[in-house]
C-alpha cells in the first residue's frame, strides 16, 4: 500500500482477544513538524477510550510501506504469541497502536549495516548505488548556508579519490555540517577536523579487515585495504566520509523529530488520558522515543514502559557520569519518567552496531547522548552503541533475552536491563520482530497492570 492520506486509523489489527485494534500513523517532517493528514485529531479524541497505548518508532531506511509493514508485523506477531500461549490480560485491557513515521530514507542505508543496500554486485546495482549517492549529496548540500561551500562540497565528493589537501578540506566542510546540526547537547564541542579524518581512516581499516558475513555485500564497496603504510591518507575515498555524515545527520534528525514532534503528542496523551503508555523504538527510533519523553519539560505523569530494540544510540546514554565529562548520560532522566524498568536489546550479531557504529559516530554529541552480552565483553570504545554492547555505567543488569515462558525476575532497584541477543536470538540489526522481543514486550505490559 502506498503513502495515502487516510484520516483516522490507518487500519485495524486483531488482538489475541479478538478485539479490533486501531493503528494510527502520525507523520512528521525532518524538522519534527506534524504533516497534517487528518490522523492526529481523531487519535487524540479517541485515545481516552483505551487502556493501553503503544507508541512505536521505526529507525533508519524505512520508506512508508516499510514502516507500516514493520508495525503490522510486530503487533501481529505479538498478538499471535499471546494467543498461541494463552497469555492473559486484565478484563479492562483495550489497546491502541500509534506508529510514528519520519523521513529516515532520504539518506538510505541497508538494514544490515551502515552501507547501501547493494554495492558493486552488478551493473544495475552500481547504477542504483550511484543514484543513491547523488541523493545523499543533495540532502547533505542543503546543510550549507553558503552557495560557495555547497559547490565546493559537491565538487570534492564527485572525485574518485582525493589528495591529502582535498581530504582535509572535505573534512573541514563536513565538520561544519556536524557543528551546525540540530542535535541538542550541552557541551557544544565542534568536531575536530583531524579527529574526523582519523575516524574516517579507522572506519575504513575496520571494514577492510573484514566484519563477518552479516554485512554481506552491503559494505563491500566501502572496504579499503587495512593498514596505513606510507601515511594515514593513503586511501582517500570521499564516499566513505559522505556515508559517515549521513549516519550522523540521520541520528540528529531522529532526536529533532522526537523532541519537537513526538514529544508534544506524547505529552498530550499523558495529560488527556489515563491510559498506560508503552514506548517502543528500533534503531534510531529509540532516539525518537527517548528524546520525546526526555524533551517534555514537566510530564503530567509517567509512561508505563519502554522497549528499545537494537538501539542506535550511545551505550552510555543512561550513565550516571559520562567518562571524561561533567554530565550524566542524556537519557538518564528517563529513569524517573518510566514506571517499569527499561529493556534494551543488544547483540553481537548486529554488525552495524557491534562493529561499525563507534567508528562512524565519534562527535562529542555522540558520547552519552547528552541533551541540548555479558559484562565480560569488553566495550571497544566510549562511543560504542547501546544495541551493540548493552547499557553501561548506569546501574544496569545484563542478561540473555528470554524465550517465551522464561520469566524475567526484575529487581525494583534496577532501572535498565540489557537483554543480550547472542546464540542467534537476535540475528541482525533488522531482526527485532521475533518471539524473544514479543515476549520482552509482554513481560513489560503484563507486569505493568
GUDRENLUM-388324 format. One line per 3 residues: number of its first residue (from 1); their letters; for each residue x negated, y negated, z of C-alpha. Coordinates in nm, 3 decimals, always signed. Last residue first. Layout:
N
NUM> a> X,Y,Z | ...;
REM end
This chain:
449
449> xxx> +0.107,+0.398,+3.546 | -0.250,+0.317,+3.441 | -0.381,+0.671,+3.464;
446> xxx> -0.164,+0.776,+3.174 | -0.299,+0.491,+2.961 | -0.663,+0.536,+3.049;
443> xxx> -0.674,+0.915,+3.022 | -0.459,+0.891,+2.710 | -0.717,+0.663,+2.547;
440> xxx> -1.002,+0.899,+2.631 | -0.796,+1.191,+2.500 | -0.745,+1.014,+2.169;
437> xxx> -1.120,+0.946,+2.155 | -1.203,+1.314,+2.205 | -0.931,+1.446,+1.974;
434> xxx> -1.055,+1.235,+1.684 | -1.027,+0.885,+1.545 | -1.367,+0.720,+1.603;
431> xxx> -1.586,+0.892,+1.347 | -1.678,+0.579,+1.149 | -2.016,+0.522,+1.316;
428> xxx> -2.100,+0.889,+1.282 | -2.048,+1.236,+1.432 | -1.875,+1.152,+1.758;
425> xxx> -1.821,+1.484,+1.937 | -2.117,+1.607,+1.734 | -2.304,+1.753,+2.034;
422> xxx> -2.360,+1.391,+2.147 | -2.067,+1.149,+2.182 | -2.164,+0.992,+2.512;
419> xxx> -1.888,+0.813,+2.700 | -2.040,+0.509,+2.871 | -1.829,+0.409,+3.170;
416> xxx> -1.764,+0.057,+3.294 | -1.618,-0.078,+3.619 | -1.746,+0.182,+3.866;
413> xxx> -1.623,+0.124,+4.223 | -1.286,+0.296,+4.173 | -1.462,+0.610,+4.061;
410> xxx> -1.303,+0.772,+3.758 | -1.298,+1.151,+3.750 | -1.214,+1.216,+3.386;
407> xxx> -1.020,+1.535,+3.328 | -1.106,+1.797,+3.066 | -0.771,+1.881,+2.907;
404> xxx> -0.855,+1.719,+2.579 | -1.234,+1.716,+2.531 | -1.444,+1.476,+2.738;
401> xxx> -1.696,+1.216,+2.626 | -2.021,+1.306,+2.798 | -2.114,+1.086,+3.094;
398> xxx> -2.286,+0.756,+3.162 | -2.189,+0.556,+3.471 | -2.234,+0.183,+3.475;
395> xxx> -2.344,-0.052,+3.750 | -2.402,-0.303,+3.472 | -2.773,-0.271,+3.397;
392> xxx> -2.688,-0.053,+3.094 | -2.387,+0.020,+2.873 | -2.416,+0.304,+2.619;
389> xxx> -2.706,+0.380,+2.388 | -2.595,+0.348,+2.025 | -2.246,+0.202,+2.063;
386> xxx> -2.375,-0.056,+2.313 | -2.635,-0.156,+2.060 | -3.004,-0.215,+2.133;
383> xxx> -3.142,-0.571,+2.151 | -3.341,-0.516,+2.471 | -3.516,-0.249,+2.265;
380> xxx> -3.580,+0.123,+2.240 | -3.343,+0.236,+2.517 | -3.497,+0.552,+2.656;
377> xxx> -3.263,+0.848,+2.679 | -3.296,+0.999,+3.027 | -2.996,+0.793,+3.136;
374> xxx> -2.773,+1.007,+2.919 | -2.620,+0.953,+2.638 | -2.082,-2.030,+2.426;
371> xxx> -2.077,-1.655,+2.576 | -2.396,-1.450,+2.608 | -2.378,-1.126,+2.402;
368> xxx> -2.649,-0.953,+2.608 | -2.928,-1.045,+2.369 | -2.755,-1.108,+2.037;
365> xxx> -2.735,-1.484,+2.092 | -3.113,-1.497,+2.130 | -3.142,-1.351,+1.783;
362> xxx> -3.261,-0.996,+1.727 | -2.980,-0.840,+1.523 | -3.111,-0.633,+1.230;
359> xxx> -3.382,-0.439,+1.412 | -3.170,-0.355,+1.718 | -2.881,-0.242,+1.496;
356> xxx> -3.080,+0.009,+1.291 | -3.138,+0.328,+1.487 | -2.859,+0.403,+1.734;
353> xxx> -2.606,+0.154,+1.596 | -2.622,+0.229,+1.224 | -2.736,+0.587,+1.284;
350> xxx> -2.425,+0.677,+1.484 | -2.526,+1.038,+1.555 | -2.699,+0.933,+1.877;
347> xxx> -2.352,+0.841,+2.005 | -2.177,+0.579,+2.213 | -1.822,+0.541,+2.343;
344> xxx> -1.721,+0.258,+2.575 | -1.456,+0.303,+2.847 | -1.372,+0.002,+3.064;
341> xxx> -1.244,+0.091,+3.409 | -0.870,+0.021,+3.460 | -0.737,-0.313,+3.582;
338> xxx> -0.904,-0.539,+3.328 | -0.972,-0.910,+3.383 | -1.226,-0.893,+3.667;
335> xxx> -1.457,-0.655,+3.483 | -1.409,-0.863,+3.167 | -1.630,-1.129,+3.327;
332> xxx> -1.927,-0.909,+3.241 | -1.862,-0.993,+2.878 | -2.148,-1.238,+2.822;
329> xxx> -2.401,-1.028,+3.008 | -2.537,-1.216,+3.308 | -2.741,-1.536,+3.281;
326> xxx> -3.091,-1.651,+3.380 | -3.274,-1.465,+3.107 | -3.579,-1.237,+3.091;
323> xxx> -3.370,-0.922,+3.119 | -2.996,-1.001,+3.109 | -2.852,-1.004,+3.460;
320> xxx> -2.543,-0.827,+3.597 | -2.519,-0.651,+3.263 | -2.182,-0.619,+3.086;
317> xxx> -2.306,-0.728,+2.740 | -2.637,-0.550,+2.794 | -2.571,-0.272,+2.539;
314> xxx> -2.529,-0.556,+2.290 | -2.246,-0.536,+2.041 | -2.148,-0.300,+1.759;
311> xxx> -1.918,-0.099,+1.987 | -1.876,+0.266,+1.889 | -1.515,+0.269,+2.011;
308> xxx> -1.438,+0.035,+2.300 | -1.130,+0.140,+2.499 | -0.992,-0.135,+2.724;
305> xxx> -0.723,-0.104,+2.991 | -0.443,-0.276,+3.186 | -0.478,-0.640,+3.088;
302> xxx> -0.494,-0.867,+3.389 | -0.263,-1.156,+3.468 | -0.195,-1.519,+3.366;
299> xxx> -0.547,-1.535,+3.217 | -0.722,-1.861,+3.310 | -0.964,-1.988,+3.044;
296> xxx> -0.892,-1.713,+2.791 | -1.217,-1.655,+2.599 | -1.300,-1.343,+2.798;
293> xxx> -0.998,-1.154,+2.665 | -1.022,-1.267,+2.303 | -1.401,-1.233,+2.302;
290> xxx> -1.360,-0.877,+2.432 | -1.101,-0.793,+2.165 | -1.295,-0.934,+1.869;
287> xxx> -1.635,-0.817,+1.993 | -1.496,-0.465,+2.013 | -1.366,-0.511,+1.659;
284> xxx> -1.731,-0.543,+1.557 | -1.749,-0.162,+1.587 | -1.402,-0.037,+1.684;
281> xxx> -1.173,-0.212,+1.930 | -0.887,-0.104,+2.155 | -0.717,-0.325,+2.414;
278> xxx> -0.425,-0.198,+2.629 | -0.158,-0.434,+2.760 | +0.089,-0.313,+3.025;
275> xxx> +0.408,-0.503,+2.956 | +0.529,-0.774,+3.196 | +0.588,-1.014,+2.910;
272> xxx> +0.566,-1.388,+2.837 | +0.234,-1.468,+3.004 | +0.034,-1.161,+2.907;
269> xxx> +0.167,-1.165,+2.551 | +0.094,-1.539,+2.525 | -0.264,-1.490,+2.648;
266> xxx> -0.316,-1.215,+2.391 | -0.193,-1.438,+2.111 | -0.418,-1.722,+2.230;
263> xxx> -0.718,-1.486,+2.243 | -0.657,-1.325,+1.902 | -0.728,-1.642,+1.707;
260> xxx> -0.991,-1.868,+1.861 | -1.181,-1.628,+2.087 | -1.139,-1.308,+1.887;
257> xxx> -1.166,-1.456,+1.540 | -1.475,-1.652,+1.647 | -1.640,-1.349,+1.804;
254> xxx> -1.575,-1.135,+1.496 | -1.719,-1.411,+1.280 | -2.043,-1.404,+1.477;
251> xxx> -2.077,-1.033,+1.406 | -2.008,-1.096,+1.039 | -2.281,-1.361,+1.038;
248> xxx> -2.538,-1.130,+1.193 | -2.475,-0.834,+0.961 | -2.464,-1.062,+0.657;
245> xxx> -2.798,-1.213,+0.754 | -2.968,-0.874,+0.780 | -2.830,-0.798,+0.436;
242> xxx> -2.981,-1.114,+0.296 | -3.312,-1.030,+0.462 | -3.335,-0.693,+0.288;
239> xxx> -3.215,-0.833,-0.040 | -3.510,-1.072,-0.045 | -3.755,-0.784,-0.092;
236> xxx> -4.101,-0.888,+0.026 | -4.327,-0.590,+0.074 | -4.694,-0.650,+0.159;
233> xxx> -4.600,-0.940,+0.390 | -4.728,-0.781,+0.711 | -5.086,-0.762,+0.591;
230> xxx> -5.305,-0.533,+0.381 | -5.151,-0.213,+0.514 | -4.823,-0.281,+0.686;
227> xxx> -4.681,+0.062,+0.746 | -4.374,+0.240,+0.615 | -4.295,+0.217,+0.245;
224> xxx> -3.964,+0.039,+0.183 | -3.609,+0.168,+0.201 | -3.327,-0.075,+0.123;
221> xxx> -3.206,+0.111,-0.184 | -3.179,+0.433,+0.010 | -2.963,+0.274,+0.278;
218> xxx> -2.624,+0.415,+0.178 | -2.770,+0.719,+0.006 | -2.739,+0.935,+0.318;
215> xxx> -2.713,+0.728,+0.635 | -2.623,+1.030,+0.846 | -2.902,+1.235,+0.689;
212> xxx> -3.183,+1.109,+0.910 | -3.349,+0.777,+0.970 | -3.655,+0.786,+0.748;
209> xxx> -3.987,+0.607,+0.794 | -3.889,+0.361,+0.523 | -3.585,+0.257,+0.720;
206> xxx> -3.792,+0.186,+1.028 | -4.055,+0.007,+0.819 | -3.784,-0.205,+0.654;
203> xxx> -3.641,-0.307,+0.990 | -3.986,-0.390,+1.121 | -4.060,-0.614,+0.822;
200> xxx> -3.739,-0.816,+0.851 | -3.780,-0.827,+1.227 | -4.128,-0.969,+1.171;
197> xxx> -3.987,-1.228,+0.934 | -3.723,-1.331,+1.186 | -3.991,-1.361,+1.454;
194> xxx> -4.195,-1.578,+1.218 | -3.897,-1.806,+1.167 | -3.784,-1.840,+1.527;
191> xxx> -3.409,-1.806,+1.565 | -3.270,-2.109,+1.747 | -3.231,-2.099,+2.127;
188> xxx> -2.878,-2.213,+2.212 | -2.896,-2.078,+2.565 | -2.527,-2.069,+2.642;
185> xxx> -2.368,-1.883,+2.358 | -2.066,-1.911,+2.133 | -2.123,-1.782,+1.780;
182> xxx> -2.019,-2.030,+1.510 | -2.349,-2.011,+1.326 | -2.567,-2.321,+1.284;
179> xxx> -2.881,-2.158,+1.421 | -2.813,-1.850,+1.209 | -2.787,-2.048,+0.888;
176> xxx> -3.099,-2.248,+0.970 | -3.291,-1.932,+1.044 | -3.200,-1.806,+0.697;
173> xxx> -3.336,-2.122,+0.534 | -3.660,-2.086,+0.726 | -3.674,-1.715,+0.641;
170> xxx> -3.634,-1.799,+0.273 | -3.920,-2.048,+0.305 | -4.148,-1.792,+0.468;
167> xxx> -4.064,-1.535,+0.203 | -4.144,-1.787,-0.071 | -4.479,-1.869,+0.091;
164> xxx> -4.566,-1.500,+0.121 | -4.470,-1.434,-0.241 | -4.132,-1.284,-0.309;
161> xxx> -3.991,-0.982,-0.487 | -3.704,-0.908,-0.728 | -3.610,-1.279,-0.719;
158> xxx> -3.240,-1.371,-0.709 | -3.258,-1.445,-0.337 | -3.508,-1.724,-0.389;
155> xxx> -3.298,-1.909,-0.647 | -2.975,-1.882,-0.444 | -3.142,-2.015,-0.129;
152> xxx> -3.291,-2.306,-0.323 | -2.954,-2.398,-0.472 | -2.779,-2.383,-0.134;
149> xxx> -3.059,-2.584,+0.024 | -3.023,-2.854,-0.240 | -2.644,-2.859,-0.211;
146> xxx> -2.667,-2.941,+0.160 | -2.413,-2.808,+0.412 | -2.531,-2.450,+0.383;
143> xxx> -2.300,-2.177,+0.516 | -2.118,-2.152,+0.182 | -2.437,-2.000,+0.039;
140> xxx> -2.385,-1.699,+0.265 | -2.049,-1.611,+0.112 | -2.176,-1.657,-0.242;
137> xxx> -2.484,-1.451,-0.165 | -2.274,-1.165,-0.028 | -2.056,-1.170,-0.337;
134> xxx> -2.370,-1.153,-0.553 | -2.489,-0.851,-0.356 | -2.153,-0.681,-0.405;
131> xxx> -2.171,-0.729,-0.780 | -2.525,-0.590,-0.783 | -2.416,-0.291,-0.576;
128> xxx> -2.128,-0.219,-0.811 | -2.361,-0.237,-1.109 | -2.606,+0.000,-0.941;
125> xxx> -2.322,+0.238,-0.860 | -2.221,+0.242,-1.225 | -2.579,+0.307,-1.335;
122> xxx> -2.629,+0.593,-1.094 | -2.711,+0.658,-0.729 | -2.915,+0.341,-0.678;
119> xxx> -2.714,+0.216,-0.388 | -2.369,+0.317,-0.269 | -2.155,+0.195,+0.018;
116> xxx> -2.383,-0.097,+0.092 | -2.619,-0.094,+0.390 | -2.574,-0.144,+0.760;
113> xxx> -2.478,+0.216,+0.822 | -2.231,+0.499,+0.787 | -1.920,+0.298,+0.705;
110> xxx> -2.093,+0.108,+0.428 | -2.129,-0.268,+0.445 | -1.907,-0.534,+0.292;
107> xxx> -1.981,-0.903,+0.335 | -1.636,-1.015,+0.222 | -1.509,-0.703,+0.399;
104> xxx> -1.459,-0.832,+0.752 | -1.177,-1.077,+0.688 | -0.953,-1.026,+0.995;
101> xxx> -0.658,-0.793,+1.052 | -0.545,-0.722,+1.407 | -0.312,-0.426,+1.467;
98> xxx> -0.040,-0.454,+1.729 | +0.145,-0.141,+1.844 | +0.448,-0.131,+2.075;
95> xxx> +0.506,+0.147,+2.326 | +0.813,+0.238,+2.535 | +0.735,+0.432,+2.851;
92> xxx> +1.014,+0.385,+3.106 | +1.055,+0.760,+3.165 | +0.687,+0.795,+3.261;
89> xxx> +0.453,+0.960,+3.010 | +0.382,+1.327,+2.965 | +0.120,+1.526,+2.775;
86> xxx> +0.286,+1.829,+2.615 | -0.038,+1.942,+2.455 | +0.083,+1.938,+2.096;
83> xxx> +0.297,+1.629,+2.153 | +0.022,+1.427,+2.316 | -0.227,+1.530,+2.051;
80> xxx> +0.013,+1.437,+1.773 | +0.082,+1.098,+1.928 | -0.291,+1.021,+1.941;
77> xxx> -0.343,+1.145,+1.586 | -0.053,+0.933,+1.462 | -0.195,+0.639,+1.657;
74> xxx> -0.541,+0.672,+1.511 | -0.430,+0.749,+1.155 | -0.190,+0.453,+1.136;
71> xxx> -0.442,+0.209,+1.277 | -0.715,+0.325,+1.040 | -0.483,+0.330,+0.738;
68> xxx> -0.367,-0.025,+0.803 | -0.730,-0.139,+0.837 | -0.846,+0.040,+0.523;
65> xxx> -0.549,-0.091,+0.319 | -0.634,-0.450,+0.409 | -1.007,-0.408,+0.343;
62> xxx> -1.224,-0.298,+0.629 | -1.599,-0.342,+0.598 | -1.670,-0.445,+0.956;
59> xxx> -1.461,-0.357,+1.261 | -1.093,-0.291,+1.322 | -0.902,-0.448,+1.608;
56> xxx> -0.634,-0.274,+1.818 | -0.383,-0.431,+2.059 | -0.165,-0.166,+2.228;
53> xxx> +0.141,-0.298,+2.412 | +0.302,-0.084,+2.683 | +0.644,-0.124,+2.850;
50> xxx> +0.830,-0.280,+2.560 | +1.128,-0.516,+2.537 | +0.917,-0.821,+2.621;
47> xxx> +0.730,-0.781,+2.292 | +1.033,-0.859,+2.073 | +1.018,-1.239,+2.052;
44> xxx> +0.637,-1.244,+2.048 | +0.628,-0.989,+1.767 | +0.905,-1.163,+1.572;
41> xxx> +0.708,-1.492,+1.586 | +0.377,-1.328,+1.486 | +0.483,-1.145,+1.173;
38> xxx> +0.623,-1.417,+0.946 | +0.328,-1.433,+0.709 | +0.145,-1.714,+0.887;
35> xxx> -0.226,-1.661,+0.848 | -0.336,-1.725,+1.207 | -0.657,-1.929,+1.221;
32> xxx> -0.962,-1.750,+1.362 | -1.213,-1.928,+1.140 | -1.256,-1.621,+0.919;
29> xxx> -0.882,-1.604,+0.853 | -0.639,-1.423,+1.081 | -0.367,-1.163,+1.020;
26> xxx> -0.136,-1.001,+1.274 | -0.020,-0.651,+1.177 | +0.280,-0.522,+1.373;
23> xxx> +0.341,-0.150,+1.417 | +0.683,-0.072,+1.561 | +0.724,+0.261,+1.746;
20> xxx> +1.018,+0.482,+1.652 | +1.053,+0.708,+1.956 | +1.034,+1.086,+1.916;
17> xxx> +0.857,+1.146,+2.245 | +0.520,+1.206,+2.080 | +0.565,+0.869,+1.911;
14> xxx> +0.685,+0.816,+1.557 | +0.538,+0.527,+1.361 | +0.731,+0.229,+1.232;
11> xxx> +0.613,-0.011,+0.963 | +0.471,-0.359,+0.911 | +0.685,-0.495,+1.192;
8> xxx> +0.833,-0.843,+1.140 | +0.796,-1.041,+0.822 | +0.630,-0.848,+0.537;
5> xxx> +0.363,-1.024,+0.335 | +0.212,-0.762,+0.109 | -0.152,-0.659,+0.108;
2> xx> -0.136,-0.340,-0.095 | +0.000,+0.000,+0.000;
REM end
